[in-house]
Amino acid sequence: MSVSPVSSVPADVSTEPSRYHHRHAVRVYWEDTDAGGIVFYGNYLKFMERARTEWLSTLGFGQEAMRRAGEGMFIVAETQLRYLKPARLDDQLTVTVAVTEVGRASVTFAQEVWRGETLLTQGMVRIGWVQPVAPRGEPADDVASEDSFRPGRIPARILAILPTPISASKG
C-alpha cells in the first residue's frame, strides 16, 4: 500500500484547519543539524514522530501506558519522505498530522514540515498495531514488560476516537 504525500501547498498553513488533525511546534536545535547548520535528513522523521505522539496524547492515548498495560502499541511500518527545502538552526517549524487512512491494524498519516508559509518536507507514515505475545504457560496480561509482539487489530476504543481520514490529495 502506498499513499502519495499531500501535493498542494496551502497559502498559509495556519488558516486551513480542515487539512490537518494536529499541528506541533518544533524549534531546530544544534543537535538537529549537520556541521552546516542544516537539519539532518533523518531528523524530519523524529519531528513527525513527536507530532504524532503529541496528537495521540491529546486524544488520551499514552503509548507507554498502553504498552505497560499489555494492551499493545503502535510501531512504524512504512515511511516515505520528500524533501523540498532545508530547515536550519533556530528555525521555528510547524509539523502537521493528517490521518489519511484507518484500517483494522494500521493508520496512515500525511505529514508536513513547515517554516512559516514555506513547505519544507512532505511525508507519509503508516503505523501498525502490535500486541504482546505471552510466553508459553503465562497469561497474556502478565507480559506488560515483554519485548515479543505480534501484529494485531487496533482496539475498538482507539478506533472509535480516531478522526475521519482526510484525503491525501486534498488541496
N, C-alpha and C positions, 0 to 999 in steps of 0.2 A: 504494500500500500504506500502510495506517495501522495503528498499534498503539496501543491505549489505554494511558496510563500506569498503573502499579500503583495500584489504587484503595483498597486496605485499608491501615490504619495499624497496624503491629505495636505491641504494648505496649512493647517495648524493642528498638531496632534492633540492639543488640549481642547479643541472645540468639537470633536467628533466622538462623543461618548458611546454611540452605537457601534463603533468599530472595535471596541475593546471591552473586556470584562474587568480589567485591572490595569493600573499604572503604578510603577515603582520607581522612585528616585534613586539614582546612584551617582556618587561622586567618584571620579577617577583619581586613585592614589598612585604613589610611586610603585608600589608592589604590583599594580595592574599593567605597568608599561614596560617596554623594552628600553634599551640604552638611549634611544632617540626620543623618549617621552611619548611614544605612540602605544596605544593599548595592544597588548599581545593578543593574537587572534583567538586563542583558546579561552581567554577571559570573558569573551562575549557569552560563552556557554554558562560561565559562573554567574554573570549578571542575570541571564534568563532564568537560571535555577533559583536565584534569590527571589526574583519577581514571582515565579510560580509558587514557591514555598510561602511567601508572604500572603499571596492571594488565597491559597488553601487555608492558611491560618485565619484569615478574616472570615472564611466560611465555617470555621470551628473545627478544622481538622489539623491536629498536631501530628506530624508524621512519626515522630519518635514515640509519642504516646500510643499510636495505633500499632506500631511495631512491638513495643514492650508489652502491650495487652495481648499479643499473639494474634491480632486481627489480620495483619498484613501490612504491606507498604507499597508505594509506587516506586518504580525504577525506570530510568530512561532506557527506552528500547531502540529509538531511532532519532537521529538529528540531521538537519540539513541547514546550512547557513550560506548566505550570500552577503559578501562584504562590499559595500558601496563607497564609503568614505571612512577615514580613520577617526577614532576618538583619541584625545590627547590628555596628558596630565592636567588635572584640575577641572576638566570638563564636568559640567552638571548634565547628566543624562536622564532620560526617561525610558524605562523598559516597559513595553506593553505586553499584555497577555490576552489572547482571544481564543476561546475554545472553538475549534472548527469541526470536531467530530467526537462523539461519545459512543463507545462500543461497550460490550459486556465486560471486556477485560482490559481496555485501553482508552486513553483520552489523547486527542491530538490537538496541539496548540499552534497558532501562528503567533510569532513573537517578533517585535521590532525594537530596535535601539535608536533613540532619537537624541540629538543635541539641538534643543530649541525646535525649530521648524525643519531641521535637516535630518532626513532619514540616513542613518549610518549603516545599519545591518538589518537584514530580514532573516527570519529563521522559522523552521518547522521542527517541533519536538513532539515525539509520541512517547507517552509514559504508559507502562503496563503495570498491572496489579499482580503482586505475588503474595503467597500465603506461606506461613511456616510449615515445615514438614516435621512431624513428631518422630523421634527415634522409635524404633520398634519397642513396644511394651510400655510406652509413655503416652499419656493423654495429650491431645493437641494443645490444650490450654496451658500445659507446663513447658512450652517451648519458646516463651517470650524472649529469651536471650540467645536462642539458636541462630545460626547463620545459614541454615539449609532452608531454601524456599523453592516453591513451585508456582507456575502461573496459575492464576485463579480468576474468578469473577469479582468485579468491583462490588463491594457490599451495597445493598439496596439503599441504606441510609445515606451513602455518599452520592449514588446516582440521583437520588431524589433532590439533592441540593444543587447539583451541577446545573449551570445555566444552559439555555438553549444555544446550540452552536451557531456561530456567525460564519457565513460563507467566507472562505479564504480568498475568493476572487472579488469580494465586495469592494466597491470603491466608486 
